Amino acid sequence: MPHRADVDIYQKLLFGRIVVADLTLDNPNASFEICGRHALRAGGAVLTYAFHERLPFDIAGRRMVCYTLTHGQLSPELVQAERKALQEAIAATLGAWRGRRAIPVYQ
C-alpha cells in the first residue's frame, strides 16, 4: 500500500492547476513525478533549473525557465528578472492549456 505522503504528492500533481518543478538537483524522483504529470495531464507544468551544461533526458523541448545561482544562492542582480520570467512562463502555460484534453495518453 502506498505511503499517504506519496498519495498526496500524486494527487497534487494530477489535480493541481499548475505545477512548477525544479530539476536543478537531477533528482530521479522529481523527474519520475513530473513524467507522471505529463502522462496524465495535457499541460500545466513549468520546469525550472539552475544552469546546467546539459539538461537531463529529453526535456529540452518543454517550457523551461533557467535561473542563476551564485555560490549556491539566487543571484541578487538577476532575481527580479528571473522571477518575472517564471511568472510569464506560468501565465503562458495556463493560457496554452485551455481547451486541451486532460489525458494525453488517450490521444
C-alpha positions in Angstrom: 0.0 0.0 0.0 1.4 3.4 -0.9 2.5 5.8 1.8 0.0 8.6 2.4 2.6 11.3 1.6 3.1 9.7 -1.8 -0.6 9.6 -2.5 -0.8 13.3 -1.5 2.0 14.2 -3.9 0.4 12.4 -6.8 -3.0 13.9 -6.2 -1.5 17.4 -6.2 0.5 16.6 -9.3 -2.6 15.3 -11.1 -5.2 17.8 -10.0 -3.1 20.9 -9.5 -3.9 23.7 -12.0 -0.2 24.4 -12.4 2.9 22.5 -11.3 6.3 24.2 -11.1 9.1 21.6 -10.8 12.7 22.4 -10.1 15.0 19.9 -11.7 18.3 21.5 -10.6 19.4 18.6 -8.4 18.9 15.9 -11.0 16.6 14.0 -8.5 15.3 10.9 -10.2 12.1 11.1 -8.0 11.3 14.6 -9.2 11.8 13.5 -12.8 9.6 10.5 -12.3 6.9 12.6 -10.7 6.9 15.2 -13.4 6.7 12.4 -16.0 3.5 11.2 -14.3 2.0 14.7 -14.6 3.0 14.9 -18.2 1.5 11.5 -19.0 -1.8 12.2 -17.2 -2.4 15.9 -18.0 -2.0 17.7 -21.3 -0.2 20.6 -19.7 0.1 22.9 -16.8 3.7 22.3 -15.9 6.6 24.6 -15.9 10.1 23.2 -15.3 12.8 25.2 -13.7 16.5 24.6 -13.3 19.7 26.4 -12.4 22.1 26.5 -15.3 23.4 23.0 -16.4 25.8 22.2 -19.2 23.3 19.6 -20.3 19.6 19.0 -19.3 18.6 15.5 -18.2 17.0 13.2 -20.8 14.6 14.7 -23.4 13.1 17.7 -21.7 14.9 20.4 -23.6 11.8 21.0 -25.8 9.5 21.6 -22.8 8.7 25.0 -21.3 11.8 25.6 -19.2 12.8 28.6 -17.0 16.5 28.8 -16.2 17.7 30.7 -13.2 21.1 31.7 -11.9 22.9 30.5 -8.7 25.9 32.3 -7.4 27.8 30.3 -4.7 24.6 28.2 -4.2 22.3 31.2 -3.8 19.9 33.1 -6.1 21.9 35.8 -7.9 20.7 39.1 -6.3 21.2 41.1 -9.5 19.2 38.7 -11.6 16.5 37.5 -9.2 13.8 40.1 -10.2 14.2 39.4 -13.9 14.2 35.6 -13.4 11.1 35.8 -11.2 9.4 37.8 -14.0 10.4 35.1 -16.5 8.9 32.4 -14.2 5.7 34.4 -13.9 5.5 34.8 -17.7 6.1 31.1 -18.2 3.3 30.3 -15.8 0.9 32.7 -17.5 1.8 31.3 -20.9 1.4 27.8 -19.7 -2.0 28.4 -18.3 -3.1 30.2 -21.4 -1.9 27.5 -23.7 -3.5 24.8 -21.6 -7.1 25.9 -22.1 -9.3 23.5 -24.1 -6.8 20.7 -24.2 -7.7 17.1 -23.3 -6.7 16.1 -19.8 -5.1 12.8 -20.5 -2.6 12.8 -23.5 -2.1 9.0 -23.1 -5.6 8.5 -24.7 -4.9 10.8 -27.6 
